Amino acid sequence: MNMKKYILILAMALTCPLNMLAQVVVDDDEEEYEEEEEVVVDEDDEFTVTDQEGNEEVIDFPEAMTYDLDSLMNLYMAKTYLDQDNDCQTSDVNPEYSREEYIERLRRMPTVMEMVYNDVVRQFIDRYSGRLRRSVSLMLGASNFYMPVFEEALEAYEMPLELKYLPIIESALNPKAVSRVGATGLWQFMLTTGRQYGLEVNSLVDERRDPIKASYAAARYLRDLYRIFGDWNLVIAAYNCGPGNVDKAIHRAQAARKDSTANVKDYWHIYPYLPKETRGYVPAFIAANYIMTYYSLHNICPLRTRLPLKTDTIVVSRDLHLAQVAGVLELDLDMLRSLNPQYRRDIVPGTTKPSTLKLPLADVSRFIDCQDSIYAYNAAELLSKRSEVSINDNVPTFTSKRKKTVRRKSTVRRRTSSARRKTSTARRKTTKRKTTRRRR
């Protein structure tokens, strides 16, 4: 095994569940194809493209492109800090542009990653600028909350800043998004991958929903994928379907190629060998970058943003319920949940280990001054998990009377078996003697 393949296997071991690892590494000549999960898809959530030879292919939109707008508008940030911008006077008509105009706009974008144009990319642009234009307005407004966090994390690991638009196709900027396979948060981490990149997940805490911690974990994961593949489009594909599936697609493209000089380590070359959902993933990413840059040319107005109050973080070393904080400091419970989305059941498990609590800056001093009252507020009701219990010993304990019976039966069986062996031996000896007498 050469060093490059060893590094690839090691990286996949760090990013894939152990029970899937055996399916990740496949010999170059092996003709094994995954069985895709059968999912019922609405006709409006897919489209068909036809190649130059007349072959048709159905491509699914990423799950985040099928989210209901009303559910996104019910998020605390959207309800509280996003409004319709009445000063934005544009028509609701989506203008038509030529192929050359799209190509030129994509070419002018200041990106390290390739932003190419083709019919599949055009379908995704049309989806964002057409049916999803109100969702784009929402995401443009919400980007004021999240894009600075994404950019800081990506900059810390020297990643291309255009990757900040990856959560748009992953979660539609919903920090509480959960996919049908269990991927969670803005960056849609699976459970195993999230833990491997330092995100704590247990019954009370899910740091995949923490915008800051998940963003830094995603930047590290993307960096590691680039070290494996060295191509940003393949990195995006691997982020969606896992590095093992991309590696298998490369091997299959290598085996099927007719031109020995062709570069098979190219997303568009291995496109037919990728899982179905991944074939639309890179085009969707390019379309997200396009629409977030050129939204005004499609008459899309961002929702007006009223940024929330400045916040600060304190560390607590005792279990604390968010309702205790809201009750004593007279704060909105939904606001506290929005600032601390990693706490799945509103409980900050400070007893387990020191844990952070994010509060509006003006309320940090109030929390410190009133913390005794906060910890005592409805503690018996909100923090009902007992640490010690007494046993009811006022009535006799029920005991079984059949304890020694089993042992006696076992002894009898062993003796019976021994007796049978002796009898059988005696019979065999008797038979042997009779035979000998006959021979004489």
N, C-alpha and C positions, 0 to 999 in steps of 0.2 A: 504494500500500500504506500503510495507516494505521500509526501508531506502535505500537499494541497488537499488531497482527499481526506487525510487524517484531520486537518483543521476543519473541513466542512462537516465531517461526522461529529466532531467535538462541539461545534457551534449548534448543530441540530439537536444534540443531546441536551444542550442548555435551554433550548427554546421549544422543545416538543415534549409532550407527556411521555412517560416511560413506556406505557402500553402502546404507543404509536410509533416508537422508535424503530421497531422491526419493519415497519412499512415505509420508513423514510429512505433507507439506503437500499438501492436496487442496482444489480449488475447492469452494465451498459447494454448487454444483449437481451435482457429480460423484457418480454412483451407483456408486462403486467399493467393493467389500467384500473383506476379506482372506480368503485361503484358509487355514482353520485346519488345523494339523498334525494328522494322524490318529494318535491315541495309543490303544493298547489299555488300557482302564480296567477294573479289577475292579469287579464290581457292588457290592461293599461300600464302594467308594471314591467313590460317587456316590449321589445321591438325586433323587427326582422331586417337583416341586411343581405344584399345579394352581391356576390363577387363577380369578377369579370367573366367567369365561366358559367354564370347563371345559377350557381349553387346558393341556396338560402340558409341562413343561420339565425336562430333566435337567441337574443342576448337579453339577460335579465338586468334590470337596474339594481344598483346596490340597495341594500335594505333601508339605509337612511334616506334614500330618495323616494321612498314610499310612505314615509311617516305622515300622519295626519296633522295638518297645520294647527287645528284647534288644540291638540294636545301639546304642541310646542308653545303656543301662546299662553297656555295655563301654567308654564313654568314661572317661578317666583320672579326671576329677573325680567322676564318678558312682561308679566302683568304689572310690575311695579315701576320699571325704569324705561320701558319702550313705548313710544306713542307714534301715531301717524303724523308725518311731517306735512302740515298743510301748506307750507311755503314751497314745497316741491311741486311745481306745476308741469306735469308731463302727461302725455296721453297714455292710455293703456294698450296701445297697439305695439306689437313687437315688429320692428322693421325687418325687412329682408335684405340680406347682404350676399355678395358674391363669394365664391370659393376663394378668389384671390384676396379679397379683403380680410377674410378670416386668417388666411395664411400669413398675411403681412402683420396683422395685429399680434398673433401668437409669436411671430419672429421678433417683434419689438419688445416683448416682455423681458425685463431684466432678471433672467433666471440662469442658473447653472444647468438645471435639468432640461432635457429636450421637451419642447412644446410643439409637437407636430400636428398636422391636420390630416384627417381622412374622413371617410363617410361615417365611421363609428363615433369619432370625436364630435362630428357635426350633430349626430343624433342626441348626444348628451348635452351639447350647448343648447339645442332647440328645446330640450326638456327643461333646463334651468331657466331659459329666457321665456318659455311659454307657460306650461302648466304649473311650474314651481316658482313663478316669479314672486308670489307673495311670501313663499318660504325664503327666497333669496333676500327680500326686504328685511325679514326677521333676522336672518343670519348676518346681514350687514350691520344691523344695529347691535346684535349680540357680540359681534367681533370686537367691539370696544372693550368688553369685559375680558375676553379670552386671548385675543391676538398678542397683547404684550406679554402674557405668561408664556405662550407658545414660542414667541421669538426669543425670549430670554433663555429658555431651555435649549432651543436649537443652537443659539449662539454659543452657549456654554460648551457644547460638544462640536462646534464648528460644522454644523450641518447646514445645507441650503435652506434659506428662510422661506422658500416657496412651499416647503413641507408643512408650514403652519396651516395650510388649507386641507391637509389630510383629514382632520376631524370633521370637516364638512361632509365628506362622503362616508365617513365612518359613523357619525352620530348626529349629524345636523346640528352640532353645537349643543347637544343635550347632555349634561353631565350625569344624568340618571338613566341614560339609554341602556337597554339590555337587549341584545339580539336574540334570535330564536335558538342560537346554539350556546348562549350564556356569556358572550363577550359583553363587557360592561364599561361604562364611562365614556368620556369624550374621545378617548383613543381606542376604545373597544378592546381592552386586554382580555384574553382568556385567563382563566384562573391560574393555570400552571405557569404561563409566561409572566404574568404579573408578579407572582411570588418569586420567580427566578430573577426578576429585576427589582427586587426589594420592596414590593408593594404588599403590605400586610392585609390578609383577608381572613376573617373569622366570623363568628356569629354576630359580633357587635360592630366590627370595623371592616370597611371595604375601601382601601386606599386607591383602588382603580377609579373611584368616583371623585377623588381629590384632584382638582385641576392642576395644582402645582406639582405634587409628587408624581402624578401620572404623566405629566408632560416631560419631566426629566427622565423618567423611566423609558418613555417612548423615544426620546432623543438618543439614549444609550442603545436601545434595541436597533434603531435605524442605523446607527454608527456601526454596530456589529454586523448587520446584514450587508452594509457596503464593503466591509472588510472581506466578506466571503465572495460577493459577486462582482464588485467593482463597477457596477452599472446601476444608475439610479432607477431606471424603469424596472429592472429586475428586483431591486430593493422594494419598490412599491408593490410589485406582484407578490414577493415573498412575505411582506407584511400582511397581505390579505390571506394567502393560502398556506403559508409556511415555507421555509427554505427547502424542505425535502421535496415538495411537489414541484418547485421551480427547478431543482437539480434533476429530477426525473424528466421533466419536459426538455431540458437541455440535452440529456442523453438520448431521448427519443428523436429529437431533431437531428442530432449528430448521426444517429443510425440511419435516418431516412434521407439525409442530404445527398444530392447528386453532384453538386459542385463542391469539391474538397476545399476550395478557397473561401467558401461562404462562412460568415461569422454567425455561429449558432447561438452565441451568448448575447442575444439581442431579443428584447421582448417581442417585437413584431415578427421575428423569425420563428420563435417557439410558440407563438400565439395559438396555433391549432392544438398543441399538446398540453395546454394549461387547463385546469379545471374550469368548468363553464362559467362560474361566477367571477373568476379572475380575468376572463377575457374582456370584460367591460370595466375593470377596475382602473387601469391606467388611463383609458379614454375618459372616464368619469373624473379622475384627478386633474387631467388637462383642462377639461371643461369647467371644473370648479375654479381653477386659477384664472381662466378666461373671464368667467362671469363676475368674479369678485374684483376684477380689474376694469372691465368694460361694461359694467351694469348700466351706466348712464346712457350708453349708446343703444340700449334696448328698452329705454324708458322705464327703468326700475328705480324707485325711490327708496333709500334706506329708511327704516324706522328711526325716528329721532330718539337719541339716547340721553337719559338723565342719569349720569353716573352715580352709583351709591356712595354713601358716606365713606370716608377713609376708615380702614379697619386696623386692628392690631391683634396680636396673638398673646395669650397667656398660657401658662402650663399649670395643669391641675394634677394633684397626686391622690385624689379620692374620687370614687365613682360619683358621677354627676349626671343628672337628667336635664336635657335642654328645657323641659317644661319648668324645672326649678328656677332656672335663670330667667326665663320669660315671665314667670309669675312674680318674682320679687322685684326685678328691674323694669317690669311692665313693658317688655319688648315683644315684637311679633314673632311667634314661634316659627312660622314659615320662613321668616328672614333668617333666624338662627339656623334652621335646616339648610337654607341655601348657602350660608357662609361655611357650614360644616357638613358637606354632603357625604363625607366618609363614614359618618356614624349611622349605621343601618337602622337602629331601633331607638334613636335619640339619646343613647346612653354613652357618655364619655368614660371609658374604663380606666380612670386614673389609678385605681388600686392595683391593676395588673402591671402598669408601668406609667411613668409620667406622660400625660397626653395633652395635646394642644387644643385650645378652644379659641376660635376666632370671633371677635366682637367688634361692633362699631367703636371707633377710637374714643368717642366721648363716654362710652359705657365701661371702659376698662377700669378706670379709677373707682367707679361705683361698684363694680363687681368685687374689687379688693376690699372696699370698705364694708360691704354687706355679705361677705362670703359665708360667715357663720349662719346667717339667716337663710342664705341660698341653699346650703347643704342640708339644713334642717327642714326646709319647706317640703311638705308632703313626702318626706323620705320613705316612710313606711309603705305608702301607696305606690310611689313611682319606682322605688328601688326595693322591690319585694323579695328578691332572692336572699334566702336565709343562709347564714354562715354557721349556725349551730342549731341542732334540734334535740329534744329529749325523747326517749323511747317510752311508749305506753306500757308499763309493767304492772298495771293494776289487775290484770286478768292473767290466768295461767297461759303459758306458751303452749301452743299445739305441737305435739310431737308424734311421730309415727311409731307404731309398735311392731313393725316388720323388719327391724334392723338385722336381727340374728338369723332370721329364717333363710335369707339368701346364702349366708355362709354355710349353714348346715346342708342345704341342698347341694351346694358345690362340693362339699366333702363326700357326701353319699355318692355323687356321680363319679368322683375320682376312684372311690373304692370299687364301685360296680364295674367301672372300666378296667381296673386292674384285675378283678376276678375274671372278667371275660377274656382278657389276654392269657391268663393261666389256663383257663378251660380250652381255649383255642390251641395253645401249645401242647396240652395233653392229648388232644384229639389228633394233632399232626404226628406226634410220636407214636401213638397207637396204630395209626394207619401204616406207618413205616415198618413197624414190627410185623404186621400181618403180611405185608408184601414180601418181606424177607423169608418168612416161613414157607410161603408158596414156592419161592425159588428153590428152596432146599428140597 
